[in-house]
Amino acid sequence: MSNLFRHIPAVDKILADERIITLTRELPTLEVTTVIRGSLDQIRREIAAQGVALSHDEIMERLAAALKASMKRKFQPVINATGVLLHTNLGRAPLPKQAIERIRSLGEGYFNLELDLQSGERGSRYTSVARLFNLLLAGEQGQTENPANTLDTVVVNNNAGAVLVTLKALTAGHEVIVSRGQLVEIGGGFRVPDVMAASGCLLKEVGTTNRTRLSDYAQAITEQTKAILLVHPSNYSMIGFTESVPRDQLAKLARERGLLLIEDIGSGAFRPFAEPLVSSALKFSDIVTYSGDKLFGGPQAGIISGRKDLVDIIKRDPLLRALRIDKLSLLALEAVLELHLSKDYEKLPLWAFASLDSDTIKERAETWLNYLGPNLQGEVVPTQSTMGGGSLPGETISSWALALQSPLLSSAELAQWLRHGTPPVMGRITQDRVLLDPRSVLASQDEDIIQILQGGVTTCS
């Protein structure tokens, strides 16, 4: 039996092998050693169970594969050719260069995160971005007076956190009325009823899945009711025999009955996007929560805007500190806000992707087609891009894509081959072909795609 293990080298000899040294230059030594030891243990178990020895080369190939897999688990650039502009699995909105530079220039040293430079005393990390959000919202609403008198904003780590702390601070222990048609589940299995339960408020459902009337809300109000909650449908839409209550009618009912109208608008659009505009929601809703990394085109953040007296209550809630936004995200958010205020929309990657004309996209897809290597076949076909990320459900943008096939690989295997490239390329499978949509691909990444396609397919990866 011992002879079966004779080709297994010692760990120190493996670490000294030039192939391993070259492969692991970017991995910490401890991680390399751990992966090697774990792989060798697995190899020993297999040899003992099967009674078959492995050659030295076979063992080294297994170790190299394990180390490559470990490297793949680290964050790395991925080419998003899916046509989904806000791809949750790929980080949603790409940040503009201005945001990256702000993080680099301030994040590498100290900066006045919570310091009031005027007084020299402790300040608030929310002050700068809150002021800019208030200016942006006031401008979209056509206000000229100081918005800080009536409007305020506070920022947390994400929109689920924004909804959670808002409900806890303003409605804990009281009833909150929600239409059954708005009790949605968002990514990762998080459900609106669960968020509400965690906040301490009491969910009161009204209407049916597809139809909710104003009378349903009115009849559900009791002395224990504190608010009506409106929830954006996120990543789904209902069509057909449906009915919902317009925001202005709910606002009127809430005012008449002394209730708050709280709205989770989800993506939270600002111009140049048309809907769902945060400024429109704030004309009626007392508090509006929305995301920073969707249609706003910034980093992950949950933004809470609304009546100043209510935002002040939220600011005093202890949960706010647990959900507070990271300093680097704040820096990126400030830079993105400045682009919105300056109307430099073309510098926002999300808007640049969304506004690309079809002719340009078709030309890029045709260029990719011209460079197909061995065992790759394709054609340029019309397709539809989507915004994704739970925003603008059901809406699409006309686009073009390179539809790929290979006589050696199934569509799933071809998608895997692209995903295992350097850099990885993510497409989408449609009618047994892999579609690569240039709309969601940075122009600077075209050369990477061309090089991968030129290499062609030789074996199943």
DODO-413363 format. One record per residue (C-alpha): residue number from 1; residue in three letters; x, y, z. Coordinates in Angstrom, 1 decimal, decimal comma. Layout:
N
{site NUM "ala" {X Y Z}}
...
This chain:
461
{site 1 "met" {0,0 0,0 0,0}}
{site 2 "ser" {2,8 2,4 0,9}}
{site 3 "asn" {4,1 2,2 -2,7}}
{site 4 "leu" {0,8 3,7 -3,9}}
{site 5 "phe" {1,8 7,0 -2,3}}
{site 6 "arg" {5,4 7,2 -3,5}}
{site 7 "his" {4,8 9,9 -6,1}}
{site 8 "ile" {3,2 12,3 -3,6}}
{site 9 "pro" {5,9 15,1 -3,1}}
{site 10 "ala" {6,6 16,9 0,2}}
{site 11 "val" {4,9 20,3 0,6}}
{site 12 "asp" {8,2 22,2 0,7}}
{site 13 "lys" {9,2 20,7 -2,7}}
{site 14 "ile" {5,8 21,6 -4,1}}
{site 15 "leu" {6,2 25,2 -2,9}}
{site 16 "ala" {9,7 25,3 -4,6}}
{site 17 "asp" {8,3 24,1 -8,0}}
{site 18 "glu" {8,5 26,8 -10,6}}
{site 19 "arg" {5,1 26,0 -11,9}}
{site 20 "ile" {3,6 26,5 -8,5}}
{site 21 "ile" {5,6 29,7 -7,8}}
{site 22 "thr" {4,4 31,2 -11,1}}
{site 23 "leu" {0,8 30,2 -10,5}}
{site 24 "thr" {0,6 31,6 -7,0}}
{site 25 "arg" {2,4 34,9 -7,2}}
{site 26 "glu" {-0,8 36,7 -6,2}}
{site 27 "leu" {-1,8 34,4 -3,4}}
{site 28 "pro" {-0,7 34,6 0,3}}
{site 29 "thr" {1,7 31,9 1,3}}
{site 30 "leu" {-0,6 30,6 4,1}}
{site 31 "glu" {-3,5 30,2 1,6}}
{site 32 "val" {-1,2 28,4 -0,9}}
{site 33 "thr" {0,0 26,0 1,8}}
{site 34 "thr" {-3,5 25,4 3,1}}
{site 35 "val" {-4,8 24,6 -0,4}}
{site 36 "ile" {-1,9 22,2 -1,1}}
{site 37 "arg" {-2,3 20,4 2,1}}
{site 38 "gly" {-6,0 20,0 1,7}}
{site 39 "ser" {-5,6 18,7 -1,9}}
{site 40 "leu" {-2,9 16,2 -0,9}}
{site 41 "asp" {-5,1 14,9 1,9}}
{site 42 "gln" {-7,9 14,4 -0,7}}
{site 43 "ile" {-5,5 12,6 -3,1}}
{site 44 "arg" {-4,4 10,3 -0,3}}
{site 45 "arg" {-8,0 9,4 0,5}}
{site 46 "glu" {-8,8 8,7 -3,1}}
{site 47 "ile" {-5,6 6,5 -3,6}}
{site 48 "ala" {-6,5 4,5 -0,4}}
{site 49 "ala" {-10,1 4,0 -1,5}}
{site 50 "gln" {-9,3 3,1 -5,1}}
{site 51 "gly" {-6,0 1,3 -4,7}}
{site 52 "val" {-4,6 3,1 -7,7}}
{site 53 "ala" {-1,4 5,3 -7,6}}
{site 54 "leu" {-1,2 8,7 -9,3}}
{site 55 "ser" {1,9 9,9 -11,2}}
{site 56 "his" {3,8 12,9 -10,1}}
{site 57 "asp" {2,6 14,9 -13,1}}
{site 58 "glu" {-1,1 14,0 -12,3}}
{site 59 "ile" {-0,6 15,1 -8,7}}
{site 60 "met" {0,9 18,4 -9,8}}
{site 61 "glu" {-2,0 19,0 -12,3}}
{site 62 "arg" {-4,5 18,4 -9,5}}
{site 63 "leu" {-2,7 20,9 -7,2}}
{site 64 "ala" {-2,5 23,5 -10,0}}
{site 65 "ala" {-6,2 23,1 -10,7}}
{site 66 "ala" {-7,0 23,5 -6,9}}
{site 67 "leu" {-4,9 26,6 -6,7}}
{site 68 "lys" {-6,5 28,1 -9,8}}
{site 69 "ala" {-9,9 27,4 -8,3}}
{site 70 "ser" {-8,8 29,2 -5,1}}
{site 71 "met" {-7,8 32,3 -7,2}}
{site 72 "lys" {-11,1 32,3 -9,0}}
{site 73 "arg" {-12,9 32,7 -5,6}}
{site 74 "lys" {-11,3 36,1 -5,2}}
{site 75 "phe" {-12,8 39,3 -6,5}}
{site 76 "gln" {-11,7 40,0 -10,1}}
{site 77 "pro" {-12,8 41,9 -13,2}}
{site 78 "val" {-15,7 40,2 -15,1}}
{site 79 "ile" {-17,0 41,3 -18,5}}
{site 80 "asn" {-20,8 41,7 -18,2}}
{site 81 "ala" {-22,1 40,7 -21,7}}
{site 82 "thr" {-25,5 39,7 -20,4}}
{site 83 "gly" {-27,2 42,9 -21,4}}
{site 84 "val" {-28,4 43,3 -17,8}}
{site 85 "leu" {-27,1 46,7 -16,9}}
{site 86 "leu" {-27,7 46,4 -13,1}}
{site 87 "his" {-26,5 42,8 -12,6}}
{site 88 "thr" {-26,8 42,1 -8,9}}
{site 89 "asn" {-24,3 39,2 -9,1}}
{site 90 "leu" {-21,8 41,5 -10,8}}
{site 91 "gly" {-22,0 44,5 -8,5}}
{site 92 "arg" {-24,9 46,4 -10,0}}
{site 93 "ala" {-23,9 49,9 -11,2}}
{site 94 "pro" {-20,3 50,4 -12,2}}
{site 95 "leu" {-18,8 53,5 -10,5}}
{site 96 "pro" {-17,8 56,6 -12,5}}
{site 97 "lys" {-14,1 57,5 -12,6}}
{site 98 "gln" {-14,8 60,5 -10,4}}
{site 99 "ala" {-16,0 58,2 -7,6}}
{site 100 "ile" {-13,0 55,9 -7,9}}
{site 101 "glu" {-10,6 58,9 -7,8}}
{site 102 "arg" {-12,4 60,3 -4,8}}
{site 103 "ile" {-11,9 57,0 -3,0}}
{site 104 "arg" {-8,3 56,8 -4,0}}
{site 105 "ser" {-7,3 60,3 -3,1}}
{site 106 "leu" {-9,1 60,4 0,3}}
{site 107 "gly" {-9,2 56,8 1,2}}
{site 108 "glu" {-5,4 56,3 1,2}}
{site 109 "gly" {-5,1 58,8 4,1}}
{site 110 "tyr" {-7,1 60,6 6,8}}
{site 111 "phe" {-10,0 62,9 6,0}}
{site 112 "asn" {-12,8 64,7 7,9}}
{site 113 "leu" {-15,2 61,8 8,0}}
{site 114 "glu" {-16,7 62,9 11,4}}
{site 115 "leu" {-14,9 66,1 12,0}}
{site 116 "asp" {-16,4 69,6 11,8}}
{site 117 "leu" {-13,4 71,6 10,4}}
{site 118 "gln" {-15,0 74,9 11,4}}
{site 119 "ser" {-15,4 74,1 15,1}}
{site 120 "gly" {-12,8 71,4 15,4}}
{site 121 "glu" {-15,4 69,2 17,1}}
{site 122 "arg" {-17,0 65,9 16,2}}
{site 123 "gly" {-19,3 66,1 13,3}}
{site 124 "ser" {-21,7 63,8 11,4}}
{site 125 "arg" {-20,6 61,5 8,6}}
{site 126 "tyr" {-24,0 62,1 6,9}}
{site 127 "thr" {-23,8 65,9 6,7}}
{site 128 "ser" {-22,1 66,3 3,3}}
{site 129 "val" {-24,1 63,7 1,3}}
{site 130 "ala" {-27,4 64,7 3,1}}
{site 131 "arg" {-26,9 68,4 2,0}}
{site 132 "leu" {-26,2 67,3 -1,6}}
{site 133 "phe" {-29,2 65,0 -1,7}}
{site 134 "asn" {-31,4 67,7 -0,3}}
{site 135 "leu" {-30,2 70,2 -3,0}}
{site 136 "leu" {-30,8 67,6 -5,7}}
{site 137 "leu" {-34,3 66,8 -4,6}}
{site 138 "ala" {-35,2 70,4 -4,1}}
{site 139 "gly" {-34,0 71,2 -7,6}}
{site 140 "glu" {-36,0 68,4 -9,1}}
{site 141 "gln" {-39,1 69,6 -7,3}}
{site 142 "gly" {-38,5 73,1 -8,5}}
{site 143 "gln" {-37,9 74,5 -5,0}}
{site 144 "thr" {-35,7 77,6 -4,5}}
{site 145 "glu" {-35,9 78,0 -0,8}}
{site 146 "asn" {-33,5 76,3 1,6}}
{site 147 "pro" {-34,6 72,6 1,5}}
{site 148 "ala" {-33,0 72,0 4,9}}
{site 149 "asn" {-35,9 73,7 6,5}}
{site 150 "thr" {-38,4 71,0 5,6}}
{site 151 "leu" {-36,5 68,2 3,9}}
{site 152 "asp" {-33,6 66,0 5,2}}
{site 153 "thr" {-31,8 62,9 4,2}}
{site 154 "val" {-29,8 60,2 6,0}}
{site 155 "val" {-27,9 57,3 4,5}}
{site 156 "val" {-27,4 53,7 5,6}}
{site 157 "asn" {-25,7 50,6 4,2}}
{site 158 "asn" {-28,5 49,5 1,9}}
{site 159 "asn" {-32,2 49,9 1,1}}
{site 160 "ala" {-33,3 47,0 3,2}}
{site 161 "gly" {-31,5 48,7 6,1}}
{site 162 "ala" {-33,2 52,0 5,2}}
{site 163 "val" {-36,7 50,4 5,4}}
{site 164 "leu" {-35,8 48,6 8,6}}
{site 165 "val" {-34,5 51,6 10,6}}
{site 166 "thr" {-37,3 53,8 9,2}}
{site 167 "leu" {-40,1 51,4 10,4}}
{site 168 "lys" {-38,4 50,8 13,7}}
{site 169 "ala" {-37,9 54,5 14,5}}
{site 170 "leu" {-41,3 55,6 13,4}}
{site 171 "thr" {-43,7 52,7 13,8}}
{site 172 "ala" {-42,4 50,1 16,3}}
{site 173 "gly" {-45,3 48,7 18,3}}
{site 174 "his" {-47,9 50,0 15,9}}
{site 175 "glu" {-49,8 48,7 12,9}}
{site 176 "val" {-48,5 49,4 9,4}}
{site 177 "ile" {-50,9 48,8 6,5}}
{site 178 "val" {-49,6 47,2 3,3}}
{site 179 "ser" {-51,3 45,9 0,2}}
{site 180 "arg" {-51,0 42,2 -0,3}}
{site 181 "gly" {-49,9 42,9 -3,8}}
{site 182 "gln" {-46,8 44,7 -2,4}}
{site 183 "leu" {-45,5 42,0 0,0}}
{site 184 "val" {-42,7 41,2 -2,3}}
{site 185 "glu" {-39,5 39,1 -1,9}}
{site 186 "ile" {-36,3 40,7 -3,0}}
{site 187 "gly" {-32,9 39,1 -3,8}}
{site 188 "gly" {-31,4 36,6 -1,5}}
{site 189 "gly" {-34,8 35,5 -0,1}}
{site 190 "phe" {-35,4 38,7 1,9}}
{site 191 "arg" {-39,2 39,4 2,2}}
{site 192 "val" {-40,9 42,6 3,1}}
{site 193 "pro" {-43,0 40,9 5,9}}
{site 194 "asp" {-39,7 39,7 7,5}}
{site 195 "val" {-38,1 43,2 7,4}}
{site 196 "met" {-41,3 44,6 8,9}}
{site 197 "ala" {-41,3 42,0 11,7}}
{site 198 "ala" {-37,7 42,7 12,5}}
{site 199 "ser" {-38,5 46,4 12,9}}
{site 200 "gly" {-41,1 45,7 15,6}}
{site 201 "cys" {-44,1 47,1 13,7}}
{site 202 "leu" {-47,3 45,1 13,2}}
{site 203 "leu" {-48,1 44,2 9,6}}
{site 204 "lys" {-51,7 44,6 8,5}}
{site 205 "glu" {-52,4 43,2 5,1}}
{site 206 "val" {-55,2 44,7 2,9}}
{site 207 "gly" {-56,7 43,9 -0,4}}
{site 208 "thr" {-55,8 40,9 -2,6}}
{site 209 "thr" {-52,7 40,0 -4,5}}
{site 210 "asn" {-54,0 41,7 -7,7}}
{site 211 "arg" {-56,5 44,2 -6,5}}
{site 212 "thr" {-56,4 46,7 -3,6}}
{site 213 "arg" {-58,8 49,7 -3,3}}
{site 214 "leu" {-58,7 52,9 -1,3}}
{site 215 "ser" {-61,6 51,5 0,8}}
{site 216 "asp" {-59,5 48,5 1,8}}
{site 217 "tyr" {-57,0 50,9 3,4}}
{site 218 "ala" {-59,6 53,1 5,0}}
{site 219 "gln" {-61,5 50,1 6,6}}
{site 220 "ala" {-58,3 48,7 8,0}}
{site 221 "ile" {-57,3 51,8 10,0}}
{site 222 "thr" {-57,6 51,4 13,8}}
{site 223 "glu" {-56,3 53,4 16,8}}
{site 224 "gln" {-53,2 51,2 16,6}}
{site 225 "thr" {-52,4 52,2 13,0}}
{site 226 "lys" {-49,4 54,5 12,6}}
{site 227 "ala" {-48,6 54,3 8,9}}
{site 228 "ile" {-49,4 53,2 5,4}}
{site 229 "leu" {-46,4 51,6 3,6}}
{site 230 "leu" {-46,1 51,6 -0,2}}
{site 231 "val" {-43,6 49,2 -1,6}}
{site 232 "his" {-42,2 49,3 -5,2}}
{site 233 "pro" {-42,8 45,9 -6,9}}
{site 234 "ser" {-39,0 45,6 -7,5}}
{site 235 "asn" {-38,3 42,7 -9,9}}
{site 236 "tyr" {-41,8 41,8 -11,0}}
{site 237 "ser" {-44,9 43,4 -12,5}}
{site 238 "met" {-48,6 42,4 -12,6}}
{site 239 "ile" {-50,7 42,8 -15,7}}
{site 240 "gly" {-54,3 42,0 -16,5}}
{site 241 "phe" {-57,1 42,2 -13,9}}
{site 242 "thr" {-55,3 44,5 -11,4}}
{site 243 "glu" {-56,1 47,6 -9,4}}
{site 244 "ser" {-53,9 49,7 -7,0}}
{site 245 "val" {-54,4 53,0 -5,3}}
{site 246 "pro" {-52,6 56,0 -6,6}}
{site 247 "arg" {-50,0 57,6 -4,3}}
{site 248 "asp" {-51,9 61,0 -4,1}}
{site 249 "gln" {-55,1 59,3 -2,9}}
{site 250 "leu" {-53,2 57,3 -0,2}}
{site 251 "ala" {-51,5 60,6 0,9}}
{site 252 "lys" {-54,9 62,3 1,3}}
{site 253 "leu" {-56,2 59,4 3,3}}
{site 254 "ala" {-53,1 59,3 5,5}}
{site 255 "arg" {-53,4 63,1 6,2}}
{site 256 "glu" {-57,1 62,9 7,0}}
{site 257 "arg" {-56,5 60,0 9,5}}
{site 258 "gly" {-53,3 61,4 11,0}}
{site 259 "leu" {-51,1 58,6 9,6}}
{site 260 "leu" {-47,7 58,6 8,0}}
{site 261 "leu" {-47,2 57,6 4,4}}
{site 262 "ile" {-43,9 55,7 4,0}}
{site 263 "glu" {-42,7 54,6 0,6}}
{site 264 "asp" {-40,0 52,1 -0,3}}
{site 265 "ile" {-39,4 53,2 -3,9}}
{site 266 "gly" {-36,7 50,6 -4,5}}
{site 267 "ser" {-34,5 51,8 -7,3}}
{site 268 "gly" {-35,2 55,4 -6,8}}
{site 269 "ala" {-34,7 57,3 -10,1}}
{site 270 "phe" {-33,3 60,7 -10,6}}
{site 271 "arg" {-33,3 62,5 -13,9}}
{site 272 "pro" {-32,4 61,7 -16,6}}
{site 273 "phe" {-34,2 58,5 -15,8}}
{site 274 "ala" {-38,0 59,0 -15,9}}
{site 275 "glu" {-39,4 56,7 -13,2}}
{site 276 "pro" {-39,7 55,9 -10,4}}
{site 277 "leu" {-38,6 59,5 -9,5}}
{site 278 "val" {-37,8 60,1 -5,9}}
{site 279 "ser" {-38,8 63,7 -6,2}}
{site 280 "ser" {-42,3 62,7 -7,4}}
{site 281 "ala" {-42,8 60,4 -4,5}}
{site 282 "leu" {-41,7 63,1 -2,0}}
{site 283 "lys" {-44,5 65,3 -3,2}}
{site 284 "phe" {-46,9 63,0 -1,3}}
{site 285 "ser" {-45,0 60,5 0,9}}
{site 286 "asp" {-43,6 61,6 4,3}}
{site 287 "ile" {-40,6 59,3 4,0}}
{site 288 "val" {-39,1 57,7 0,9}}
{site 289 "thr" {-36,4 55,0 0,9}}
{site 290 "tyr" {-34,3 54,1 -2,1}}
{site 291 "ser" {-31,1 52,5 -3,3}}
{site 292 "gly" {-27,8 54,2 -4,2}}
{site 293 "asp" {-26,4 51,5 -6,5}}
{site 294 "lys" {-29,3 51,1 -8,9}}
{site 295 "leu" {-30,7 53,9 -11,1}}
{site 296 "phe" {-28,8 56,5 -9,1}}
{site 297 "gly" {-25,6 54,9 -10,4}}
{site 298 "gly" {-23,6 55,0 -7,2}}
{site 299 "pro" {-22,3 52,6 -4,5}}
{site 300 "gln" {-24,4 50,4 -2,4}}
{site 301 "ala" {-26,4 52,6 0,0}}
{site 302 "gly" {-29,8 52,9 1,4}}
{site 303 "ile" {-31,1 56,5 1,3}}
{site 304 "ile" {-33,9 57,9 3,5}}
{site 305 "ser" {-35,3 61,2 2,4}}
{site 306 "gly" {-38,4 63,1 3,7}}
{site 307 "arg" {-39,8 65,3 6,4}}
{site 308 "lys" {-37,0 66,8 8,5}}
{site 309 "asp" {-38,8 66,1 11,8}}
{site 310 "leu" {-39,2 62,4 10,9}}
{site 311 "val" {-35,6 62,1 9,7}}
{site 312 "asp" {-34,4 63,6 13,0}}
{site 313 "ile" {-36,2 60,8 14,8}}
{site 314 "ile" {-34,6 58,2 12,6}}
{site 315 "lys" {-31,2 59,8 13,2}}
{site 316 "arg" {-31,6 59,3 17,0}}
{site 317 "asp" {-32,5 55,6 16,7}}
{site 318 "pro" {-29,7 53,3 18,0}}
{site 319 "leu" {-30,1 51,0 15,0}}
{site 320 "leu" {-28,8 53,7 12,7}}
{site 321 "arg" {-25,3 53,2 14,0}}
{site 322 "ala" {-25,4 49,4 13,3}}
{site 323 "leu" {-26,6 50,1 9,7}}
{site 324 "arg" {-24,4 53,1 9,0}}
{site 325 "ile" {-22,7 53,4 5,7}}
{site 326 "asp" {-19,0 52,8 5,2}}
{site 327 "lys" {-16,6 55,7 4,7}}
{site 328 "leu" {-15,5 54,6 1,3}}
{site 329 "ser" {-19,1 54,2 0,1}}
{site 330 "leu" {-19,7 57,7 1,4}}
{site 331 "leu" {-16,8 59,1 -0,7}}
{site 332 "ala" {-18,1 57,5 -3,8}}
{site 333 "leu" {-21,7 58,6 -3,1}}
{site 334 "glu" {-20,5 62,2 -2,7}}
{site 335 "ala" {-18,8 62,1 -6,1}}
{site 336 "val" {-21,8 60,6 -7,8}}
{site 337 "leu" {-24,0 63,3 -6,3}}
{site 338 "glu" {-21,8 66,0 -7,7}}
{site 339 "leu" {-22,2 64,5 -11,2}}
{site 340 "his" {-26,0 64,6 -10,8}}
{site 341 "leu" {-26,0 68,2 -9,5}}
{site 342 "ser" {-23,7 69,2 -12,4}}
{site 343 "lys" {-25,9 67,2 -14,9}}
{site 344 "asp" {-22,8 65,4 -16,1}}
{site 345 "tyr" {-24,9 62,3 -16,8}}
{site 346 "glu" {-22,7 61,0 -19,6}}
{site 347 "lys" {-20,0 60,4 -16,9}}
{site 348 "leu" {-22,3 57,9 -15,1}}
{site 349 "pro" {-21,5 54,5 -16,6}}
{site 350 "leu" {-25,1 53,3 -16,1}}
{site 351 "trp" {-26,6 56,2 -18,1}}
{site 352 "ala" {-23,9 55,8 -20,8}}
{site 353 "phe" {-24,8 52,1 -21,2}}
{site 354 "ala" {-28,6 52,8 -21,2}}
{site 355 "ser" {-28,3 55,6 -23,8}}
{site 356 "leu" {-26,0 53,8 -26,3}}
{site 357 "asp" {-27,6 53,9 -29,8}}
{site 358 "ser" {-28,4 50,6 -31,4}}
{site 359 "asp" {-26,1 51,3 -34,5}}
{site 360 "thr" {-23,0 51,5 -32,3}}
{site 361 "ile" {-23,9 48,3 -30,4}}
{site 362 "lys" {-24,5 46,5 -33,7}}
{site 363 "glu" {-21,2 47,6 -35,1}}
{site 364 "arg" {-19,4 46,3 -32,0}}
{site 365 "ala" {-21,1 43,0 -32,1}}
{site 366 "glu" {-20,2 42,7 -35,8}}
{site 367 "thr" {-16,6 43,4 -35,0}}
{site 368 "trp" {-16,6 40,6 -32,4}}
{site 369 "leu" {-18,1 38,3 -35,1}}
{site 370 "asn" {-15,2 38,9 -37,4}}
{site 371 "tyr" {-12,8 37,5 -34,9}}
{site 372 "leu" {-14,3 34,1 -34,2}}
{site 373 "gly" {-11,6 31,4 -33,8}}
{site 374 "pro" {-11,8 27,6 -34,4}}
{site 375 "asn" {-15,0 25,8 -33,6}}
{site 376 "leu" {-17,0 29,0 -32,9}}
{site 377 "gln" {-19,9 30,0 -35,0}}
{site 378 "gly" {-22,1 33,1 -34,6}}
{site 379 "glu" {-24,4 35,7 -36,0}}
{site 380 "val" {-25,4 39,2 -34,9}}
{site 381 "val" {-29,1 39,2 -33,9}}
{site 382 "pro" {-31,5 41,8 -32,5}}
{site 383 "thr" {-32,2 41,4 -28,8}}
{site 384 "gln" {-33,4 43,3 -25,7}}
{site 385 "ser" {-31,3 44,6 -22,9}}
{site 386 "thr" {-32,8 45,0 -19,4}}
{site 387 "met" {-32,1 47,4 -16,6}}
{site 388 "gly" {-32,1 44,6 -14,0}}
{site 389 "gly" {-31,3 44,9 -10,3}}
{site 390 "gly" {-35,0 44,9 -9,4}}
{site 391 "ser" {-35,6 48,2 -11,2}}
{site 392 "leu" {-38,0 48,9 -14,1}}
{site 393 "pro" {-39,5 45,4 -14,2}}
{site 394 "gly" {-40,8 44,5 -17,7}}
{site 395 "glu" {-39,1 47,4 -19,4}}
{site 396 "thr" {-36,5 46,6 -22,1}}
{site 397 "ile" {-34,0 48,5 -24,3}}
{site 398 "ser" {-33,5 47,5 -28,0}}
{site 399 "ser" {-30,1 46,1 -28,6}}
{site 400 "trp" {-27,9 43,7 -30,6}}
{site 401 "ala" {-26,0 40,7 -29,6}}
{site 402 "leu" {-23,5 38,2 -30,9}}
{site 403 "ala" {-25,2 34,8 -30,8}}
{site 404 "leu" {-22,5 32,1 -30,3}}
{site 405 "gln" {-22,5 28,3 -30,9}}
{site 406 "ser" {-19,9 25,6 -31,0}}
{site 407 "pro" {-20,0 22,2 -32,7}}
{site 408 "leu" {-17,9 20,9 -29,7}}
{site 409 "leu" {-19,9 22,3 -26,8}}
{site 410 "ser" {-23,5 22,7 -25,7}}
{site 411 "ser" {-24,7 26,2 -24,9}}
{site 412 "ala" {-24,2 25,5 -21,2}}
{site 413 "glu" {-20,6 24,3 -21,8}}
{site 414 "leu" {-19,9 27,3 -24,1}}
{site 415 "ala" {-21,1 29,7 -21,4}}
{site 416 "gln" {-18,8 27,9 -18,9}}
{site 417 "trp" {-15,9 28,2 -21,3}}
{site 418 "leu" {-16,5 31,9 -21,5}}
{site 419 "arg" {-16,9 32,2 -17,8}}
{site 420 "his" {-13,5 30,4 -17,2}}
{site 421 "gly" {-11,7 32,8 -19,6}}
{site 422 "thr" {-9,3 35,5 -18,5}}
{site 423 "pro" {-11,0 37,7 -17,8}}
{site 424 "pro" {-14,3 35,8 -17,3}}
{site 425 "val" {-17,1 36,7 -19,7}}
{site 426 "met" {-20,7 36,4 -18,7}}
{site 427 "gly" {-23,3 36,0 -21,4}}
{site 428 "arg" {-26,9 34,7 -21,4}}
{site 429 "ile" {-28,3 31,6 -23,0}}
{site 430 "thr" {-31,2 32,1 -25,3}}
{site 431 "gln" {-32,6 29,4 -27,7}}
{site 432 "asp" {-29,6 27,2 -27,2}}
{site 433 "arg" {-27,1 29,9 -28,1}}
{site 434 "val" {-24,9 32,2 -25,9}}
{site 435 "leu" {-25,7 35,8 -26,5}}
{site 436 "leu" {-23,1 38,5 -25,9}}
{site 437 "asp" {-24,7 41,9 -25,7}}
{site 438 "pro" {-22,2 44,9 -26,1}}
{site 439 "arg" {-24,6 47,3 -24,3}}
{site 440 "ser" {-23,4 46,2 -20,9}}
{site 441 "val" {-19,7 45,9 -21,9}}
{site 442 "leu" {-17,2 48,7 -21,4}}
{site 443 "ala" {-15,8 49,8 -24,8}}
{site 444 "ser" {-12,3 49,3 -23,2}}
{site 445 "gln" {-13,1 45,5 -22,8}}
{site 446 "asp" {-13,8 44,9 -26,5}}
{site 447 "glu" {-10,2 43,9 -27,1}}
{site 448 "asp" {-10,4 41,3 -24,2}}
{site 449 "ile" {-13,5 39,7 -25,8}}
{site 450 "ile" {-11,8 39,6 -29,2}}
{site 451 "gln" {-8,7 37,9 -27,8}}
{site 452 "ile" {-10,9 35,2 -26,1}}
{site 453 "leu" {-13,0 34,6 -29,2}}
{site 454 "gln" {-9,9 34,5 -31,5}}
{site 455 "gly" {-8,5 31,6 -29,4}}
{site 456 "gly" {-11,5 29,5 -30,3}}
{site 457 "val" {-12,6 26,3 -28,6}}
{site 458 "thr" {-10,5 23,1 -28,6}}
{site 459 "thr" {-11,8 21,0 -25,7}}
{site 460 "cys" {-14,7 21,2 -23,2}}
{site 461 "ser" {-13,5 23,3 -20,3}}
